[in-house]
Amino acid sequence: MSSVRRKVQSALRRGGIEVHRYRPRASRRALQLRTDGIECVLDVGANAGQYAHELRLAGYTGRIVSFEPLAEPFAQLAQAAARDAAWEAVNCALGAQPAEEVMNVAANGGQSSSLLPMLALHEQAAPQAMNVAVEVVTVRVLDDFLDRHAGCALHVKADVQGFEKRVLEGGPETVRLARSIELELSLAPVYEGAMTFSEGLDLMTSDGFELVDVEPVFAHPGTGDLLQVNGMFRRPR
């Protein structure tokens, strides 16, 4: 993001306005959620709330619970959620078990931050996202929040830079109740120990989901090779 764009966005945010690039994918996602009758979205790895903003702009009006562990992006997330009665912000990471962990903080506004080490391929493909600090964060498990969506038709989105499998491991009951799950998955090793696309596909299939959509997320600018995708998984209707 250019310094001029950052300054403009910062000024608009102070005035209570959030601007995002139009993404046709967000409109398709909102259509999928509407078709599935989704009433609550668990937005795991929310950063400053970009995903939730896109859903709102695309017409989704149901509940959103956004999880973000890092202090700086969470402050922006909480400010945005405070203006929306159906949007809740929670300051924690999600994993396989409760803990206090050290998170690697990435230079790109925290968007590439992870509890896993970033590998050389990621650094080469996106030097602007290299780790520049660490921060101790609280890790909880997804099933801790079952009471926040009791009886709701549920969609789980996990975009946590390689930690997606741990999120699911900490939420077996949530996974059982979910109608759809959206995961960021790696086609190439960009975080140490991250779940690969094939592993994610096998895991979701074994849990009774089917793959219904794939969205390119991150490609190597020098080679054009696709490194990460978002996969949308749904229980058969």
PASEBA-1860 file (N, C-alpha, C; in nm, 3 decimals):
! residues 237
1> MSSVRRKV> 0.084/-0.118/0.000/0.000/0.000/0.000/0.089/0.124/0.000 ~ 0.064/0.223/-0.084/0.144/0.343/-0.091/0.122/0.430/0.031 ~ 0.220/0.521/0.057/0.208/0.610/0.173/0.090/0.705/0.156 ~ 0.063/0.746/0.031/-0.051/0.835/0.006/-0.182/0.764/0.038 ~ -0.194/0.637/-0.006/-0.316/0.562/0.020/-0.335/0.541/0.170 ~ -0.223/0.513/0.241/-0.234/0.496/0.387/-0.285/0.622/0.453 ~ -0.234/0.737/0.411/-0.276/0.863/0.471/-0.423/0.891/0.445 ~ -0.467/0.862/0.322/-0.607/0.883/0.288/-0.697/0.791/0.371
9> QSALRRGG> -0.660/0.662/0.379/-0.739/0.568/0.458/-0.742/0.608/0.604 ~ -0.627/0.653/0.657/-0.622/0.694/0.797/-0.714/0.812/0.823 ~ -0.714/0.910/0.732/-0.800/1.027/0.747/-0.948/0.988/0.742 ~ -0.982/0.898/0.649/-1.121/0.855/0.637/-1.166/0.776/0.758 ~ -1.076/0.692/0.813/-1.112/0.613/0.931/-1.140/0.704/1.050 ~ -1.061/0.813/1.062/-1.086/0.906/1.173/-1.224/0.968/1.161 ~ -1.274/0.974/1.038/-1.409/1.027/1.016/-1.516/0.920/1.016 ~ -1.476/0.798/1.051/-1.574/0.689/1.059/-1.606/0.624/0.927
17> IEVHRYRP> -1.518/0.641/0.826/-1.542/0.585/0.693/-1.434/0.485/0.660 ~ -1.474/0.366/0.613/-1.380/0.262/0.574/-1.397/0.237/0.424 ~ -1.286/0.244/0.348/-1.290/0.226/0.203/-1.211/0.101/0.168 ~ -1.269/0.014/0.085/-1.203/-0.108/0.038/-1.222/-0.122/-0.112 ~ -1.125/-0.189/-0.174/-1.134/-0.218/-0.316/-1.253/-0.310/-0.341 ~ -1.327/-0.283/-0.447/-1.440/-0.369/-0.483/-1.388/-0.506/-0.524 ~ -1.448/-0.612/-0.466/-1.406/-0.748/-0.495/-1.527/-0.831/-0.534 ~ -1.539/-0.870/-0.662/-1.651/-0.955/-0.703/-1.660/-1.082/-0.621
25> RASRRALQ> -1.546/-1.133/-0.573/-1.546/-1.256/-0.492/-1.632/-1.236/-0.367 ~ -1.627/-1.118/-0.307/-1.706/-1.092/-0.186/-1.855/-1.101/-0.217 ~ -1.894/-1.055/-0.334/-2.035/-1.064/-0.373/-2.077/-1.209/-0.390 ~ -1.988/-1.291/-0.449/-2.020/-1.433/-0.465/-2.026/-1.502/-0.329 ~ -1.935/-1.466/-0.240/-1.937/-1.524/-0.106/-2.067/-1.489/-0.034 ~ -2.110/-1.363/-0.043/-2.235/-1.323/0.022/-2.353/-1.399/-0.036 ~ -2.351/-1.425/-0.167/-2.456/-1.504/-0.229/-2.455/-1.646/-0.174 ~ -2.336/-1.705/-0.158/-2.325/-1.839/-0.103/-2.380/-1.844/0.040
33> LRTDGIEC> -2.348/-1.744/0.120/-2.397/-1.741/0.258/-2.549/-1.726/0.261 ~ -2.599/-1.643/0.172/-2.745/-1.625/0.166/-2.814/-1.753/0.120 ~ -2.757/-1.821/0.022/-2.813/-1.947/-0.027/-2.815/-2.053/0.083 ~ -2.712/-2.052/0.168/-2.703/-2.150/0.276/-2.778/-2.106/0.402 ~ -2.839/-1.988/0.397/-2.916/-1.940/0.512/-2.830/-1.906/0.631 ~ -2.706/-1.863/0.609/-2.614/-1.835/0.719/-2.662/-1.715/0.801 ~ -2.664/-1.734/0.932/-2.709/-1.630/1.025/-2.595/-1.571/1.108 ~ -2.482/-1.643/1.117/-2.369/-1.595/1.195/-2.239/-1.638/1.128
41> VLDVGANA> -2.145/-1.545/1.117/-2.013/-1.571/1.059/-1.910/-1.555/1.169 ~ -1.827/-1.656/1.189/-1.712/-1.647/1.278/-1.590/-1.614/1.193 ~ -1.541/-1.492/1.208/-1.435/-1.435/1.126/-1.303/-1.448/1.202 ~ -1.234/-1.560/1.182/-1.113/-1.591/1.259/-0.991/-1.542/1.182 ~ -0.915/-1.451/1.244/-0.805/-1.386/1.176/-0.856/-1.262/1.104 ~ -0.916/-1.171/1.182/-0.991/-1.060/1.123/-0.905/-0.942/1.082 ~ -0.783/-0.931/1.139/-0.700/-0.812/1.119/-0.784/-0.688/1.155 ~ -0.795/-0.590/1.067/-0.870/-0.468/1.099/-1.017/-0.475/1.060
49> GQYAHELR> -1.062/-0.593/1.014/-1.203/-0.610/0.981/-1.236/-0.607/0.834 ~ -1.135/-0.628/0.749/-1.156/-0.618/0.605/-1.261/-0.718/0.554 ~ -1.253/-0.840/0.601/-1.345/-0.945/0.555/-1.489/-0.908/0.591 ~ -1.510/-0.865/0.714/-1.645/-0.827/0.758/-1.697/-0.708/0.679 ~ -1.612/-0.610/0.654/-1.653/-0.494/0.574/-1.698/-0.539/0.435 ~ -1.623/-0.629/0.374/-1.658/-0.676/0.241/-1.792/-0.749/0.242 ~ -1.816/-0.829/0.346/-1.945/-0.897/0.357/-2.059/-0.796/0.367 ~ -2.041/-0.694/0.448/-2.146/-0.593/0.464/-2.171/-0.520/0.331
57> LAGYTGRI> -2.063/-0.483/0.263/-2.079/-0.413/0.136/-2.148/-0.500/0.032 ~ -2.130/-0.633/0.045/-2.190/-0.726/-0.050/-2.332/-0.766/-0.011 ~ -2.380/-0.715/0.103/-2.520/-0.736/0.138/-2.548/-0.832/0.252 ~ -2.445/-0.891/0.313/-2.470/-0.980/0.427/-2.509/-0.897/0.549 ~ -2.619/-0.933/0.614/-2.671/-0.854/0.726/-2.673/-0.930/0.858 ~ -2.629/-1.057/0.860/-2.633/-1.138/0.981/-2.524/-1.101/1.080 ~ -2.516/-1.181/1.187/-2.417/-1.158/1.292/-2.277/-1.193/1.243 ~ -2.179/-1.118/1.294/-2.037/-1.145/1.268/-1.964/-1.139/1.401
65> VSFEPLAE> -1.885/-1.241/1.430/-1.795/-1.238/1.546/-1.653/-1.247/1.491 ~ -1.575/-1.139/1.509/-1.441/-1.130/1.451/-1.335/-1.147/1.560 ~ -1.236/-1.231/1.532/-1.128/-1.261/1.627/-0.996/-1.206/1.573 ~ -0.928/-1.125/1.653/-0.798/-1.070/1.616/-0.712/-1.055/1.742 ~ -0.593/-1.117/1.744/-0.511/-1.114/1.865/-0.419/-0.993/1.881 ~ -0.374/-0.933/1.772/-0.274/-0.826/1.781/-0.337/-0.692/1.821 ~ -0.268/-0.619/1.906/-0.325/-0.499/1.966/-0.359/-0.391/1.864 ~ -0.268/-0.362/1.772/-0.291/-0.250/1.679/-0.407/-0.276/1.582
73> PFAQLAQA> -0.407/-0.388/1.509/-0.522/-0.412/1.422/-0.651/-0.432/1.500 ~ -0.642/-0.489/1.622/-0.764/-0.507/1.700/-0.826/-0.373/1.737 ~ -0.746/-0.272/1.765/-0.801/-0.141/1.797/-0.884/-0.088/1.680 ~ -0.836/-0.108/1.557/-0.912/-0.066/1.439/-1.037/-0.151/1.422 ~ -1.023/-0.281/1.446/-1.136/-0.373/1.435/-1.246/-0.336/1.534 ~ -1.208/-0.312/1.659/-1.305/-0.279/1.763/-1.378/-0.150/1.731 ~ -1.306/-0.053/1.678/-1.368/0.074/1.641/-1.471/0.054/1.531 ~ -1.438/-0.029/1.432/-1.532/-0.055/1.323/-1.653/-0.132/1.373
81> AARDAAWE> -1.631/-0.235/1.454/-1.741/-0.318/1.503/-1.835/-0.240/1.594 ~ -1.783/-0.139/1.662/-1.866/-0.060/1.754/-1.976/0.016/1.681 ~ -1.960/0.035/1.550/-2.060/0.107/1.472/-2.165/0.014/1.412 ~ -2.156/-0.117/1.444/-2.244/-0.218/1.384/-2.298/-0.306/1.496 ~ -2.426/-0.297/1.525/-2.485/-0.370/1.637/-2.477/-0.521/1.622 ~ -2.459/-0.571/1.500/-2.455/-0.715/1.475/-2.313/-0.766/1.454 ~ -2.214/-0.687/1.496/-2.074/-0.723/1.476/-2.001/-0.714/1.608 ~ -1.937/-0.824/1.650/-1.864/-0.830/1.776/-1.716/-0.856/1.749
89> AVNCALGA> -1.630/-0.785/1.821/-1.485/-0.803/1.808/-1.431/-0.869/1.934 ~ -1.347/-0.972/1.917/-1.289/-1.046/2.029/-1.137/-1.045/2.015 ~ -1.068/-1.003/2.121/-0.924/-0.985/2.117/-0.850/-1.113/2.160 ~ -0.840/-1.209/2.069/-0.763/-1.330/2.097/-0.734/-1.403/1.967 ~ -0.636/-1.493/1.973/-0.614/-1.590/1.867/-0.690/-1.716/1.902 ~ -0.707/-1.803/1.804/-0.772/-1.932/1.827/-0.676/-2.043/1.788 ~ -0.674/-2.149/1.869/-0.584/-2.260/1.842/-0.639/-2.390/1.895 ~ -0.550/-2.490/1.906/-0.593/-2.623/1.949/-0.617/-2.632/2.099
97> QPAEEVMN> -0.554/-2.541/2.175/-0.570/-2.541/2.320/-0.540/-2.402/2.373 ~ -0.596/-2.368/2.491/-0.570/-2.234/2.549/-0.421/-2.219/2.584 ~ -0.370/-2.099/2.563/-0.228/-2.074/2.590/-0.199/-1.924/2.578 ~ -0.079/-1.888/2.619/-0.020/-1.759/2.585/0.094/-1.788/2.490 ~ 0.090/-1.729/2.370/0.190/-1.761/2.268/0.254/-1.633/2.214 ~ 0.370/-1.649/2.153/0.440/-1.538/2.089/0.405/-1.539/1.941 ~ 0.345/-1.429/1.893/0.308/-1.418/1.752/0.410/-1.334/1.678 ~ 0.446/-1.378/1.557/0.532/-1.301/1.470/0.449/-1.193/1.402
105> VAANGGQS> 0.490/-1.067/1.416/0.415/-0.954/1.362/0.475/-0.910/1.229 ~ 0.394/-0.914/1.125/0.440/-0.880/0.990/0.428/-0.731/0.964 ~ 0.511/-0.684/0.871/0.519/-0.540/0.843/0.399/-0.486/0.767 ~ 0.318/-0.571/0.705/0.207/-0.525/0.622/0.078/-0.506/0.703 ~ 0.090/-0.426/0.807/-0.026/-0.399/0.891/-0.072/-0.520/0.969 ~ 0.017/-0.618/0.984/-0.015/-0.738/1.059/-0.089/-0.844/0.979 ~ -0.117/-0.819/0.852/-0.199/-0.912/0.775/-0.133/-1.048/0.755 ~ -0.001/-1.054/0.751/0.069/-1.181/0.732/0.128/-1.234/0.863
113> SSLLPMLA> 0.085/-1.179/0.976/0.134/-1.223/1.106/0.087/-1.365/1.135 ~ 0.171/-1.441/1.206/0.137/-1.581/1.230/0.202/-1.631/1.358 ~ 0.140/-1.732/1.416/0.201/-1.805/1.527/0.304/-1.905/1.475 ~ 0.314/-1.922/1.344/0.411/-2.011/1.282/0.523/-1.929/1.218 ~ 0.643/-1.984/1.210/0.753/-1.913/1.143/0.725/-1.896/0.994 ~ 0.757/-1.777/0.942/0.745/-1.751/0.799/0.866/-1.812/0.728 ~ 0.841/-1.879/0.617/0.949/-1.944/0.543/1.006/-1.854/0.434 ~ 1.121/-1.894/0.381/1.194/-1.810/0.286/1.114/-1.780/0.161
121> LHEQAAPQ> 1.033/-1.874/0.114/0.955/-1.852/-0.007/0.860/-1.734/0.010 ~ 0.797/-1.724/0.126/0.706/-1.611/0.154/0.784/-1.481/0.156 ~ 0.898/-1.480/0.223/0.980/-1.359/0.232/1.026/-1.313/0.095 ~ 1.060/-1.409/0.009/1.104/-1.374/-0.126/0.989/-1.318/-0.209 ~ 0.871/-1.377/-0.193/0.756/-1.336/-0.274/0.694/-1.207/-0.224 ~ 0.708/-1.178/-0.095/0.644/-1.058/-0.037/0.735/-0.999/0.071 ~ 0.846/-0.937/0.032/0.937/-0.879/0.132/0.872/-0.771/0.217 ~ 0.765/-0.709/0.166/0.695/-0.607/0.243/0.616/-0.666/0.359
129> AMNVAVEV> 0.607/-0.800/0.363/0.531/-0.868/0.468/0.622/-0.939/0.568 ~ 0.750/-0.913/0.564/0.843/-0.982/0.654/0.814/-0.946/0.799 ~ 0.851/-1.037/0.889/0.828/-1.014/1.031/0.920/-0.905/1.083 ~ 0.862/-0.815/1.162/0.939/-0.701/1.214/0.934/-0.692/1.366 ~ 0.851/-0.776/1.431/0.838/-0.771/1.576/0.771/-0.899/1.623 ~ 0.760/-0.914/1.754/0.682/-1.022/1.813/0.589/-0.962/1.918 ~ 0.481/-1.034/1.946/0.383/-0.987/2.045/0.323/-1.109/2.114 ~ 0.315/-1.104/2.245/0.253/-1.213/2.321/0.101/-1.198/2.310
137> VTVRVLDD> 0.033/-1.307/2.269/-0.111/-1.303/2.249/-0.179/-1.415/2.327 ~ -0.306/-1.395/2.356/-0.388/-1.497/2.421/-0.448/-1.588/2.316 ~ -0.434/-1.719/2.336/-0.493/-1.818/2.246/-0.607/-1.887/2.320 ~ -0.725/-1.891/2.260/-0.838/-1.965/2.313/-0.883/-2.068/2.210 ~ -0.985/-2.145/2.242/-1.034/-2.245/2.147/-1.170/-2.204/2.095 ~ -1.200/-2.244/1.973/-1.321/-2.203/1.905/-1.447/-2.245/1.980 ~ -1.443/-2.362/2.041/-1.562/-2.411/2.112/-1.594/-2.330/2.237 ~ -1.501/-2.244/2.282/-1.531/-2.154/2.395/-1.645/-2.059/2.362
145> FLDRHAGC> -1.673/-2.039/2.232/-1.766/-1.934/2.191/-1.897/-1.991/2.137 ~ -1.924/-2.116/2.168/-2.047/-2.179/2.120/-2.171/-2.102/2.164 ~ -2.167/-2.046/2.285/-2.286/-1.976/2.335/-2.317/-1.850/2.256 ~ -2.220/-1.799/2.180/-2.241/-1.675/2.105/-2.317/-1.698/1.975 ~ -2.334/-1.825/1.936/-2.406/-1.852/1.812/-2.496/-1.974/1.828 ~ -2.545/-1.995/1.949/-2.632/-2.111/1.975/-2.756/-2.105/1.886 ~ -2.780/-2.213/1.814/-2.899/-2.222/1.729/-2.889/-2.150/1.598 ~ -2.777/-2.085/1.568/-2.763/-2.010/1.444/-2.705/-2.099/1.333
153> ALHVKADV> -2.748/-2.073/1.210/-2.684/-2.134/1.094/-2.547/-2.068/1.078 ~ -2.440/-2.148/1.082/-2.306/-2.096/1.109/-2.211/-2.113/0.990 ~ -2.132/-2.007/0.965/-2.021/-2.012/0.870/-1.893/-1.976/0.945 ~ -1.789/-2.058/0.930/-1.660/-2.032/0.993/-1.558/-1.996/0.887 ~ -1.495/-1.881/0.901/-1.386/-1.841/0.812/-1.257/-1.834/0.893 ~ -1.154/-1.905/0.850/-1.025/-1.902/0.919/-0.915/-1.865/0.820 ~ -0.860/-1.746/0.840/-0.750/-1.695/0.759/-0.641/-1.655/0.858 ~ -0.561/-1.754/0.899/-0.469/-1.734/1.012/-0.327/-1.775/0.977
161> QGFEKRVL> -0.291/-1.760/0.851/-0.153/-1.775/0.808/-0.091/-1.906/0.854 ~ -0.153/-2.014/0.811/-0.099/-2.147/0.836/-0.148/-2.216/0.960 ~ -0.224/-2.146/1.046/-0.269/-2.202/1.173/-0.411/-2.257/1.166 ~ -0.464/-2.270/1.044/-0.604/-2.309/1.025/-0.637/-2.445/1.088 ~ -0.550/-2.542/1.074/-0.578/-2.674/1.128/-0.592/-2.669/1.279 ~ -0.507/-2.588/1.346/-0.515/-2.576/1.492/-0.646/-2.513/1.534 ~ -0.694/-2.416/1.456/-0.823/-2.354/1.485/-0.934/-2.459/1.484 ~ -0.934/-2.542/1.382/-1.037/-2.646/1.370/-1.023/-2.750/1.481
169> EGGPETVR> -0.900/-2.782/1.520/-0.878/-2.879/1.627/-0.935/-2.830/1.759 ~ -0.939/-2.699/1.778/-0.994/-2.643/1.900/-1.144/-2.619/1.894 ~ -1.208/-2.663/1.786/-1.352/-2.638/1.771/-1.428/-2.753/1.711 ~ -1.412/-2.876/1.761/-1.482/-2.989/1.700/-1.634/-2.975/1.702 ~ -1.690/-2.919/1.808/-1.834/-2.903/1.815/-1.880/-2.792/1.721 ~ -1.801/-2.686/1.711/-1.833/-2.578/1.617/-1.829/-2.629/1.474 ~ -1.728/-2.707/1.441/-1.718/-2.766/1.307/-1.838/-2.855/1.280 ~ -1.879/-2.932/1.379/-1.994/-3.021/1.361/-2.121/-2.943/1.331
177> LARSIELE> -2.135/-2.824/1.392/-2.256/-2.743/1.374/-2.252/-2.655/1.249 ~ -2.133/-2.631/1.195/-2.118/-2.535/1.084/-2.181/-2.588/0.956 ~ -2.245/-2.497/0.882/-2.295/-2.531/0.749/-2.188/-2.514/0.643 ~ -2.095/-2.420/0.667/-1.988/-2.396/0.570/-1.863/-2.348/0.643 ~ -1.748/-2.378/0.584/-1.619/-2.339/0.641/-1.530/-2.289/0.529 ~ -1.464/-2.179/0.553/-1.375/-2.115/0.454/-1.235/-2.110/0.512 ~ -1.137/-2.166/0.441/-1.001/-2.178/0.492/-0.900/-2.122/0.392 ~ -0.798/-2.053/0.445/-0.683/-2.020/0.362/-0.588/-2.140/0.364
185> LSLAPVYE> -0.547/-2.186/0.247/-0.467/-2.307/0.236/-0.346/-2.283/0.145 ~ -0.238/-2.353/0.174/-0.112/-2.333/0.102/-0.094/-2.435/-0.009 ~ -0.055/-2.386/-0.125/-0.014/-2.472/-0.236/0.136/-2.496/-0.234 ~ 0.208/-2.410/-0.163/0.353/-2.420/-0.148/0.388/-2.381/-0.006 ~ 0.504/-2.424/0.046/0.538/-2.398/0.186/0.575/-2.252/0.211 ~ 0.484/-2.177/0.275/0.510/-2.037/0.307/0.516/-2.012/0.458 ~ 0.458/-2.103/0.539/0.471/-2.100/0.685/0.507/-2.240/0.732 ~ 0.597/-2.249/0.827/0.641/-2.379/0.876/0.527/-2.453/0.946
193> GAMTFSEG> 0.495/-2.572/0.897/0.391/-2.652/0.959/0.250/-2.617/0.915 ~ 0.234/-2.533/0.816/0.101/-2.494/0.769/0.032/-2.610/0.698 ~ -0.101/-2.614/0.709/-0.178/-2.715/0.640/-0.177/-2.687/0.490 ~ -0.151/-2.789/0.410/-0.151/-2.773/0.266/-0.292/-2.783/0.210 ~ -0.307/-2.747/0.084/-0.439/-2.755/0.020/-0.491/-2.899/0.022 ~ -0.407/-2.995/-0.012/-0.453/-3.134/-0.016/-0.489/-3.184/0.123 ~ -0.414/-3.145/0.224/-0.447/-3.184/0.362/-0.579/-3.123/0.406 ~ -0.600/-2.996/0.370/-0.726/-2.931/0.405/-0.844/-2.995/0.335
201> LDLMTSDG> -0.826/-3.030/0.210/-0.933/-3.096/0.134/-0.968/-3.231/0.198 ~ -0.866/-3.308/0.234/-0.889/-3.438/0.298/-0.960/-3.422/0.432 ~ -0.916/-3.322/0.511/-0.975/-3.300/0.643/-1.122/-3.261/0.631 ~ -1.152/-3.167/0.542/-1.290/-3.121/0.528/-1.380/-3.231/0.470 ~ -1.326/-3.308/0.378/-1.404/-3.419/0.320/-1.437/-3.522/0.428 ~ -1.339/-3.551/0.515/-1.363/-3.648/0.621/-1.465/-3.598/0.722 ~ -1.480/-3.466/0.733/-1.578/-3.407/0.825/-1.715/-3.387/0.759 ~ -1.729/-3.432/0.633/-1.859/-3.427/0.567/-1.884/-3.305/0.482
209> FELVDVEP> -1.778/-3.228/0.451/-1.792/-3.109/0.367/-1.748/-3.139/0.224 ~ -1.794/-3.057/0.131/-1.748/-3.066/-0.007/-1.694/-2.930/-0.051 ~ -1.592/-2.931/-0.135/-1.532/-2.808/-0.186/-1.623/-2.749/-0.293 ~ -1.664/-2.621/-0.276/-1.754/-2.558/-0.372/-1.696/-2.433/-0.437 ~ -1.580/-2.385/-0.387/-1.524/-2.264/-0.446/-1.377/-2.253/-0.406 ~ -1.295/-2.197/-0.494/-1.154/-2.170/-0.467/-1.122/-2.030/-0.517 ~ -1.056/-1.952/-0.432/-1.020/-1.814/-0.465/-0.869/-1.796/-0.455 ~ -0.799/-1.756/-0.562/-0.656/-1.725/-0.551/-0.633/-1.611/-0.451
217> VFAHPGTG> -0.529/-1.625/-0.368/-0.501/-1.526/-0.264/-0.364/-1.462/-0.281 ~ -0.261/-1.543/-0.303/-0.124/-1.494/-0.296/-0.040/-1.569/-0.399 ~ 0.017/-1.496/-0.492/0.102/-1.555/-0.595/0.241/-1.493/-0.590 ~ 0.340/-1.567/-0.635/0.477/-1.517/-0.640/0.488/-1.419/-0.757 ~ 0.524/-1.293/-0.730/0.527/-1.194/-0.839/0.636/-1.222/-0.942 ~ 0.738/-1.297/-0.904/0.846/-1.324/-0.998/0.821/-1.441/-1.089 ~ 0.743/-1.537/-1.043/0.719/-1.659/-1.121/0.574/-1.674/-1.164 ~ 0.483/-1.606/-1.097/0.341/-1.622/-1.124/0.280/-1.743/-1.056
225> DLLQVNGM> 0.362/-1.821/-0.984/0.311/-1.941/-0.918/0.216/-1.903/-0.804 ~ 0.102/-1.970/-0.799/0.005/-1.947/-0.693/0.053/-2.017/-0.566 ~ 0.058/-1.941/-0.455/0.110/-1.994/-0.329/0.001/-2.025/-0.227 ~ -0.105/-1.943/-0.224/-0.213/-1.964/-0.128/-0.348/-1.940/-0.195 ~ -0.449/-2.013/-0.148/-0.585/-1.995/-0.197/-0.681/-1.999/-0.078 ~ -0.801/-1.944/-0.097/-0.911/-1.964/-0.004/-1.000/-2.075/-0.060 ~ -1.031/-2.172/0.024/-1.123/-2.277/-0.016/-1.253/-2.266/0.061 ~ -1.366/-2.270/-0.012/-1.499/-2.267/0.051/-1.553/-2.409/0.053
233> FRRPR> -1.585/-2.457/0.174/-1.637/-2.592/0.193/-1.778/-2.584/0.251 ~ -1.865/-2.669/0.200/-2.006/-2.666/0.242/-2.055/-2.809/0.268 ~ -2.144/-2.821/0.366/-2.210/-2.950/0.384/-2.309/-2.969/0.269 ~ -2.317/-3.088/0.213/-2.411/-3.112/0.102/-2.553/-3.074/0.143 ~ -2.624/-3.005/0.053/-2.761/-2.961/0.084/-2.856/-3.079/0.073
END
